Amino acid sequence: MNIEIFKRNVQLHKLGITELESSEQKIYQFLIDNLTGLCIYTSDKKPNYLYFGKSQESIVLSYNYIDNYLLISSDNIWHFFSDFLYIQYEDMHSLMRWWMEVILDLKLKDITKITTFELINMD
């Protein structure tokens, strides 16, 4: 799967210009199911990280805002892309970052300006 073509097709789909192919629709739905409605959490143990999850117990992405690096923390997401779609880590990382910034309109570099976080303990 070509990630750049998928990104373009999703953006055109959101504008109502084109329909997604069935494989693209499956990926798009997976991303919606797993990466929308995420809350942002922090931890005293790792103060340079922001954690994204639907709850404190289900963190799906971790973002180190000092290094500007996004990590996939969810085995479910990891296995879907690596085992089902055979996407390499670099492409997964690019896709997750794009989804957060373009689709969810969450600018990762600016997110540290948010001041109201719940504190959680990350082991």
N, C-alpha and C positions, 0 to 999 in steps of 0.2 A: 504494500500500500504506500502510495506517495502522500506523505503528510502535507506537503505544500498544496497539492491539488485538493485534498480534503478540506484544509483550512479555507481555501478560496470558495469551494462549493458550499460550505456551511455559511459563509458570509453572504453569498448570493442567495442562498435559501432563506436566510433571515430577512433579506430585502424583498423576498417574494419573486425573485427573478427566475429561479430554477428549483427543481425538485431534486432531492438526494437519491442516489441509487440505494438499493436495499442494504448493501453492506455499509454504506456511509450512514444510512438511517439508523442502523443497529449501533454503530459507534457513537453517533450523535446522542441517541437515547441513553446509552450507557453513561456518557459524560453528564447528561442532564440529571440522571438518577443519582450519580455519585458525587457530582461537583457543584450542585446548586444548593442553596440554603445553608452554606457552611458558616459556622461561627468562628471567631478568631480568639485564640487563647494564648497566654504567655506562661512562662514558668520561671520561678526564682532560680532553679537549678541551671537553666540555660537561657540567660537573659538576652542573648543575641538572636533567639529564635522566636518566630511566630508559628503557631500551630493552627491548622484549619481542619475543622471536623464538624459533623452534625451534632456531636456531643463531646464531652471531655474524654469519654471512653472510646470514641471512634474517630481518631485523628487520621486524616487521609493525606495531608500534605504538610510538610514542615519547610519553613522559609528562614534561612539565615540572612538577615538583612545587612549584616556587616560584609559578608562575602557575596551578597546578592545571588544566592544559590537556592533553588527550589528542589526539595527532596520528595519523592513519592514514598509515603509512609504506609500506605494501604496495600496489603497483600492482594486484595481483590482487584484493585486497579492494576497493580504490577502484573499479575497473572493474566488478566484479560488481554493486555497489550503484548506481553511477551509470548504467552502460550497460544492464544487464540489468533492474534494478528501478526505475530512474529515481528513486532516492531522493536528495534534496538533502543537501548537506554537513551541515547542522545535524542532520538526522535520523540520518545516518550516525554522527556524533559521539555523539549521544544513545544510539544503539543499541550502539555499541562500549563506551561507558562503562558502560551497564547490563549488558552481557554480562560485562565484567570484574568488576564489583562484585557483581551478583546471582547470575549463573550460576556464575562461577568463584570467588565468595566472596573476592575480592581487593579490599580497601578501598584505593583509590588514595591517599587522603589519609594513610593510615597506613603506606603501603609504605616510606616513607623510614626507618622504624624497623628494617628489615632491614639487617643489617650485612655479610653475606657476599655480595659481588658479584664476578663476574669482570670485570676491566678489559679493555675493547676500545678500539680506535682507530676513531673515527668521522670520516670525511672530510667 
